[in-house]
Amino acid sequence: MKEIVLASGNKGKLAEFRAMLDGYNVLSPHELNIEFDVEETGSTFYDNALIKARALFELSGLPALADDSGLCVDALGGAPGVFSARYSGGSDKDNNNKLLSELKGKTNRSAHFESCIVYYDGKEIISAVGKTYGVIADSECGCGGFGYDPLFISDDLGKTFGEATETEKNLVSHRARALAALKDELEL
């Protein structure tokens, strides 16, 4: 089984990649005893994913996958976007509370999750983008997933990602779509 290292310490993200990348031993930096904390200075999801993939390849010597993803809310001009994970400067709950506060009184609650995944092996850079569309709920629903999942009502599922099973979410998520496109490019 080919090894690949994922540029993330997020357990939810690691589980998603492992579920979708059968045939690969997906490792985390922690499992390789690598301290990995790269500043995401890019202005796009692609920029940040490439920064992380290159840095992790240099540290591990293994092919690296990195994704940068976030929630883009139309009424907020695409925010939180590349700042999704650090939108409030606090926890997932703090981010969700800030988002709900920013959307108070707004009727347009349409949004999409976007993911850009970059593969880097020291020679090749391959990337793919995936998006999934929905609306932001008035309050959190469900306790599954992570991040904004309890607020994002998926157009595909008709319920929040927080209410969806892991299998349901993995069929329609932005990361699943980006990873499927990347798998086609890599012939995984």
C-alpha positions as CSV (number, residue, x, y, z in Angstrom):
1,M,0.0,0.0,0.0
2,K,1.4,3.4,-1.1
3,E,2.0,5.9,1.7
4,I,0.9,9.5,1.4
5,V,1.0,12.1,4.1
6,L,-1.9,14.5,4.7
7,A,-1.1,18.1,5.7
8,S,-3.6,18.2,8.5
9,G,-3.8,17.5,12.2
10,N,-7.6,17.7,12.0
11,K,-9.0,14.3,13.0
12,G,-12.2,14.8,11.1
13,K,-10.4,15.7,7.9
14,L,-8.0,12.7,8.3
15,A,-11.0,10.3,8.7
16,E,-12.6,11.7,5.6
17,F,-9.4,11.3,3.5
18,R,-8.8,7.8,4.8
19,A,-12.4,6.8,4.0
20,M,-12.1,8.1,0.5
21,L,-8.6,7.1,-0.4
22,D,-8.7,3.3,-0.3
23,G,-5.5,1.7,-1.5
24,Y,-3.4,4.4,0.3
25,N,-2.0,4.4,3.8
26,V,-2.9,8.0,4.6
27,L,-0.6,9.3,7.4
28,S,-0.7,12.4,9.5
29,P,2.3,14.5,10.3
30,H,1.9,13.4,14.0
31,E,2.1,9.7,13.0
32,L,5.5,10.5,11.4
33,N,6.6,12.5,14.5
34,I,6.7,15.7,12.4
35,E,5.9,19.0,13.9
36,F,3.8,20.6,11.2
37,D,2.5,24.1,11.5
38,V,2.7,26.2,8.4
39,E,1.4,29.8,8.1
40,E,-1.3,30.0,5.5
41,T,-0.4,33.2,3.8
42,G,-2.1,32.6,0.5
43,S,-5.1,34.6,-0.8
44,T,-6.8,31.6,-2.3
45,F,-7.6,28.0,-1.3
46,Y,-5.1,26.8,-4.0
47,D,-2.3,29.0,-2.7
48,N,-2.7,27.8,0.9
49,A,-3.0,24.1,-0.1
50,L,0.2,24.4,-2.2
51,I,2.1,26.0,0.6
52,K,1.1,23.2,2.9
53,A,1.8,20.3,0.4
54,R,5.3,21.6,-0.4
55,A,6.2,22.2,3.2
56,L,5.1,18.7,4.2
57,F,6.9,17.0,1.3
58,E,10.1,18.8,2.3
59,L,9.7,17.6,5.9
60,S,8.6,14.0,5.2
61,G,10.0,13.1,1.8
62,L,6.7,11.4,1.1
63,P,4.1,12.4,-1.5
64,A,1.9,15.0,0.3
65,L,-1.7,16.0,0.0
66,A,-3.0,19.2,1.4
67,D,-6.4,20.8,1.2
68,D,-7.5,24.2,2.0
69,S,-11.2,24.6,2.2
70,G,-13.8,26.9,3.7
71,L,-17.3,28.2,3.8
72,C,-18.2,31.0,1.4
73,V,-21.4,32.8,2.2
74,D,-22.9,34.9,-0.5
75,A,-24.4,37.6,1.8
76,L,-21.0,38.1,3.3
77,G,-19.2,38.6,0.0
78,G,-17.7,35.1,0.2
79,A,-16.6,35.3,3.8
80,P,-15.3,33.6,5.8
81,G,-13.6,32.0,2.8
82,V,-9.9,31.3,3.3
83,F,-10.3,32.5,6.9
84,S,-13.0,29.9,7.8
85,A,-11.0,28.0,10.4
86,R,-9.8,31.2,12.1
87,Y,-12.9,33.4,11.4
88,S,-13.5,34.3,15.1
89,G,-10.1,33.6,16.4
90,G,-11.6,30.9,18.6
91,S,-13.2,27.4,18.5
92,D,-15.6,25.9,15.9
93,K,-18.5,27.0,18.2
94,D,-17.1,30.6,18.3
95,N,-16.9,30.6,14.5
96,N,-20.5,29.3,14.2
97,N,-21.7,32.0,16.6
98,K,-19.9,34.7,14.7
99,L,-21.3,33.5,11.4
100,L,-24.9,33.5,12.8
101,S,-24.3,37.0,14.2
102,E,-23.1,38.3,10.9
103,L,-26.1,36.9,9.1
104,K,-28.7,38.4,11.5
105,G,-31.4,40.1,9.5
106,K,-30.1,38.9,6.1
107,T,-32.5,37.0,3.9
108,N,-30.0,35.5,1.5
109,R,-28.4,32.7,3.4
110,S,-27.0,30.8,0.3
111,A,-23.5,29.4,0.7
112,H,-21.1,26.9,-0.6
113,F,-18.2,24.9,0.8
114,E,-15.1,24.9,-1.5
115,S,-12.1,22.7,-1.3
116,C,-8.9,22.8,-3.2
117,I,-6.7,19.7,-2.8
118,V,-3.1,19.7,-4.0
119,Y,-0.8,16.7,-4.5
120,Y,2.9,17.3,-4.5
121,D,5.7,14.7,-4.7
122,G,8.7,16.9,-5.3
123,K,8.2,16.9,-9.1
124,E,4.5,17.1,-9.9
125,I,1.8,19.5,-8.7
126,I,-1.7,18.3,-9.3
127,S,-4.8,20.1,-8.0
128,A,-8.5,19.8,-8.0
129,V,-11.4,21.8,-6.7
130,G,-14.8,20.6,-5.4
131,K,-17.8,22.6,-4.3
132,T,-21.1,21.8,-2.6
133,Y,-24.0,24.2,-2.3
134,G,-26.6,24.9,0.4
135,V,-27.9,27.5,2.8
136,I,-27.0,28.5,6.4
137,A,-29.5,27.4,9.0
138,D,-30.8,29.8,11.7
139,S,-29.2,27.6,14.4
140,E,-27.0,24.5,14.8
141,C,-28.6,21.2,13.9
142,G,-27.0,17.8,14.5
143,C,-23.8,16.9,16.3
144,G,-21.9,15.1,13.5
145,G,-19.1,16.4,11.4
146,F,-17.0,19.4,12.5
147,G,-16.6,23.1,11.8
148,Y,-19.6,24.7,10.2
149,D,-21.3,21.3,9.5
150,P,-24.2,21.9,12.0
151,L,-25.1,25.1,10.2
152,F,-24.8,24.1,6.5
153,I,-28.0,22.7,5.0
154,S,-26.9,20.7,2.0
155,D,-28.9,21.2,-1.2
156,D,-28.0,17.6,-2.0
157,L,-29.1,16.1,1.3
158,G,-31.8,18.4,2.5
159,K,-30.3,18.5,6.0
160,T,-27.2,19.9,7.7
161,F,-23.9,18.1,7.4
162,G,-24.1,17.9,11.2
163,E,-27.2,15.7,10.8
164,A,-25.8,13.6,8.0
165,T,-24.0,10.3,8.4
166,E,-20.3,10.2,7.5
167,T,-21.2,8.1,4.4
168,E,-23.9,10.6,3.3
169,K,-21.6,13.6,3.7
170,N,-18.7,11.9,1.9
171,L,-20.9,11.3,-1.1
172,V,-21.6,15.1,-1.7
173,S,-19.0,17.1,0.3
174,H,-16.7,19.6,-1.3
175,R,-13.7,17.5,-0.2
176,A,-15.2,14.3,-1.7
177,R,-15.8,16.1,-5.0
178,A,-12.3,17.6,-5.1
179,L,-10.7,14.3,-4.1
180,A,-12.7,12.4,-6.8
181,A,-11.4,14.8,-9.4
182,L,-7.9,14.5,-8.0
183,K,-8.1,10.7,-8.1
184,D,-9.0,10.9,-11.8
185,E,-6.0,13.1,-12.4
186,L,-3.6,10.8,-10.4
187,E,-5.3,7.6,-11.6
188,L,-5.6,6.5,-8.0
